[in-house]
Structures are given as C-alpha cells and as structure tokens.
Amino acid sequence: MAMHDLPPRIHLLLRLAERTDLAWSEEQRVFLARFDRYQIEGRYPSLLPPAPDIETARQELEQAKEVFEWLSHQLQR
C-alpha cells in the first residue's frame, strides 16, 4: 500500500462523515458531533468527561444503532 493510499488519521466522526458522498441529515450530523465525547477516554484519558446517566446512555446507544443501520444500508447500495 502506497503512502497516498492510507486513510487520513482523523478520529472525529463528523469530519469523517463530511469526507463521504453520503447525504447525512442535520440530526445525524449533530449526533455524530455529540457522540464523539464518549470516545475521548481512549484518546485523551486525562480529559474524561462525566459519564452520562443511564437514560441518556440508552438514548445515545439507540441513536448510534439507528445511524449504524442507516450507514450499513447506504453502503449496500
């Protein structure tokens, strides 16, 4: 694999989404930007935000599932 074939080292979900040709809804874009905060522990453990309450966690996971299913459908086209 040549150096120019490597994907960019971007971990922000919204920036990754913007690099695609997919028609992301505004709701999905807002969710991706918000959902990034839950991945911060793996990248920057010293900046760990407070954990969400159980209901917020359930809602976020449900929305993540919806985005994943939408994205899977887009990729199957």
C-alpha positions as CSV (number, residue, x, y, z in Angstrom):
1,M,0.0,0.0,0.0
2,A,1.4,3.3,-1.0
3,M,1.5,6.2,1.4
4,H,-1.1,8.2,-0.6
5,D,-3.5,5.2,-0.2
6,L,-3.6,5.4,3.5
7,P,-6.8,6.9,5.0
8,P,-6.4,10.2,6.9
9,R,-5.7,10.0,10.6
10,I,-9.0,11.6,11.6
11,H,-11.0,10.4,14.6
12,L,-13.8,13.0,14.7
13,L,-16.9,11.3,13.5
14,L,-18.4,14.4,11.9
15,R,-15.2,15.1,9.9
16,L,-15.1,11.6,8.7
17,A,-18.8,11.8,7.7
18,E,-18.1,15.0,5.8
19,R,-15.4,13.2,3.7
20,T,-18.1,10.9,2.3
21,D,-20.5,11.4,-0.5
22,L,-23.4,10.4,1.7
23,A,-26.4,12.7,2.4
24,W,-26.2,13.0,6.2
25,S,-29.2,14.6,7.8
26,E,-28.7,17.5,10.2
27,E,-29.9,15.3,13.0
28,Q,-27.3,12.7,12.2
29,R,-24.6,15.4,11.9
30,V,-25.5,16.8,15.4
31,F,-25.5,13.3,16.8
32,L,-22.0,12.4,15.4
33,A,-20.6,15.6,16.8
34,R,-22.1,14.9,20.2
35,F,-21.3,11.2,20.2
36,D,-17.6,11.9,19.9
37,R,-17.3,12.8,23.5
38,Y,-17.9,9.2,24.5
39,Q,-14.7,8.1,22.7
40,I,-12.5,10.7,24.4
41,E,-11.3,8.3,27.1
42,G,-9.5,6.1,24.6
43,R,-7.7,9.1,23.0
44,Y,-7.3,11.5,25.9
45,P,-7.8,9.8,29.3
46,S,-6.9,12.9,31.3
47,L,-9.9,14.8,29.7
48,L,-12.5,12.2,30.7
49,P,-16.0,13.9,30.8
50,P,-18.6,12.8,33.3
51,A,-20.4,9.6,32.5
52,P,-24.0,10.1,31.2
53,D,-26.9,9.0,33.3
54,I,-28.5,5.6,32.4
55,E,-31.4,7.1,30.4
56,T,-29.1,9.3,28.4
57,A,-26.8,6.4,27.7
58,R,-29.7,4.3,26.5
59,Q,-30.9,7.1,24.2
60,E,-27.4,7.7,22.8
61,L,-26.9,4.0,22.1
62,E,-30.3,3.8,20.4
63,Q,-29.4,6.7,18.1
64,A,-26.0,5.2,17.5
65,K,-27.8,2.0,16.4
66,E,-30.0,3.9,14.0
67,V,-27.0,5.7,12.5
68,F,-25.2,2.5,12.1
69,E,-28.2,0.8,10.4
70,W,-28.6,3.8,8.1
71,L,-24.9,3.8,7.2
72,S,-25.0,0.0,6.6
73,H,-27.9,0.4,4.2
74,Q,-26.1,3.3,2.4
75,L,-23.0,1.1,1.9
76,Q,-25.1,-1.8,0.4
77,R,-26.3,0.3,-2.4
